[in-house]
Amino acid sequence: MHIIQNALASSSSLPSEQQIVLSVERRLFLKRRWRGVAQDGTEFGFDLESRLNDSCVIYHERGNDYVVRQLPEIVYEIAFDSPAQAALIAWKVGNFHLPAQILTNSIRILYDDAMKQLLEREGWTYGEPEVLFTPMKAMAHS
């Protein structure tokens, strides 16, 4: 097993056939210590000094880069047509304190039972796409 403390690079410059993927759930990017197995069976242990990100290179061996890739996940996506509608949706969704990703004309929210109830209660039109979810980083009240 290889122990990883830092990413070697934010992305690989090698062609895809020279990249060996370690697929992980988004939540693992938040952890400092975890384990994973790359698609070729190589085992890695992580004792990280800082967080990894999607597509970063964690190891290089025999001309190949080992790259961490985030798995897609199902989220709720609510589209909005106006600033007023966006503000209302953001305010109500924000009260749940769930991870959220703000896009130009929509907001993506963690797939959650309480959120489903809010969406149905409010009658908002929403989708359930499977995407690489990259929520905003949470900040404590300051």
C-alpha positions in Angstrom: 0.0 0.0 0.0 1.2 3.5 -0.9 0.7 6.2 1.7 -0.3 9.6 0.2 0.2 12.9 2.1 -0.2 15.4 -0.7 -1.3 15.6 -4.3 1.6 15.7 -6.8 -0.3 17.9 -9.3 -3.8 19.4 -9.6 -4.3 17.4 -12.9 -2.4 15.1 -15.2 -0.8 16.2 -18.4 -0.6 12.6 -19.6 -3.0 11.0 -22.2 -5.9 9.2 -20.7 -4.4 5.8 -21.5 -1.6 6.7 -19.1 -3.9 7.7 -16.2 -5.0 5.1 -13.7 -8.2 6.2 -11.9 -9.1 5.9 -8.3 -12.8 6.7 -8.1 -14.2 8.1 -4.9 -17.3 9.6 -3.4 -17.3 13.4 -2.9 -17.4 13.0 0.9 -14.0 11.4 0.9 -12.5 14.7 -0.3 -13.6 16.1 3.0 -11.6 13.5 5.0 -8.0 13.5 6.1 -7.6 9.8 6.5 -9.1 7.2 4.3 -8.2 4.3 2.0 -8.9 3.6 -1.7 -8.1 1.1 -4.5 -7.3 2.2 -8.0 -8.8 0.6 -11.1 -5.6 -1.6 -11.5 -5.9 -2.9 -7.9 -3.2 -0.7 -6.4 -4.0 0.2 -2.8 -3.6 3.6 -1.3 -3.8 4.9 2.2 -4.3 8.7 2.7 -3.0 10.7 5.6 -3.4 14.1 4.1 -2.0 17.5 5.0 -4.6 19.2 2.8 -7.7 18.2 0.9 -7.5 16.6 -2.5 -9.6 17.7 -5.5 -11.2 16.0 -8.4 -8.7 15.0 -11.2 -5.6 15.5 -9.0 -2.5 13.2 -9.4 -1.6 11.3 -6.2 1.1 9.0 -7.5 3.3 8.4 -10.5 4.8 5.0 -11.4 6.2 3.4 -14.6 5.0 6.3 -16.8 1.5 6.3 -15.4 -0.3 8.9 -13.2 -2.7 7.8 -10.6 -5.6 10.2 -10.6 -8.4 10.7 -8.1 -11.8 11.2 -9.8 -15.0 12.1 -8.0 -18.0 9.9 -8.7 -21.2 11.6 -9.9 -24.1 11.7 -7.5 -27.8 12.5 -7.7 -28.8 16.0 -6.5 -31.8 18.2 -6.6 -31.5 21.0 -9.1 -34.0 23.9 -8.9 -34.1 26.3 -11.8 -35.1 30.0 -11.2 -36.2 32.7 -13.6 -35.6 35.9 -11.7 -33.5 37.3 -8.9 -36.5 37.4 -6.6 -37.3 33.8 -7.2 -33.6 32.9 -6.7 -33.5 34.8 -3.4 -36.7 33.0 -2.1 -35.4 29.6 -3.0 -31.9 30.2 -1.6 -33.4 31.5 1.7 -35.7 28.5 2.2 -33.1 26.0 1.1 -30.5 27.7 3.2 -32.5 27.0 6.4 -31.7 23.3 5.9 -28.0 23.9 6.1 -27.3 21.4 3.4 -24.4 21.6 0.9 -25.4 23.7 -2.1 -23.9 24.5 -5.5 -24.9 27.9 -7.0 -25.1 27.9 -10.8 -26.0 30.8 -13.1 -29.7 29.9 -13.4 -30.2 27.2 -10.8 -29.1 25.8 -7.5 -28.1 22.2 -6.7 -28.8 20.7 -3.3 -27.7 17.5 -1.6 -30.2 14.7 -2.2 -32.1 14.5 1.2 -35.5 13.5 2.4 -36.2 16.8 4.1 -35.3 18.7 0.9 -37.7 16.5 -1.1 -40.5 17.5 1.3 -39.7 21.2 0.9 -39.6 20.9 -2.9 -43.0 19.1 -2.9 -44.6 21.5 -0.4 -43.4 24.6 -2.3 -44.4 23.1 -5.7 -41.1 24.1 -7.2 -40.1 22.4 -10.5 -36.9 20.5 -10.0 -34.7 17.8 -11.6 -32.7 15.0 -10.2 -29.5 15.0 -12.3 -26.5 12.7 -11.6 -23.6 15.2 -11.7 -20.2 15.9 -10.2 -21.5 17.9 -7.2 -19.2 20.6 -6.0 -20.9 22.5 -3.2 -19.7 25.8 -1.8 -17.4 25.5 1.2 -19.2 26.2 4.4 -18.1 28.9 6.7 -19.0 29.3 10.3 -20.8 32.4 11.4 -18.4 35.2 11.8 
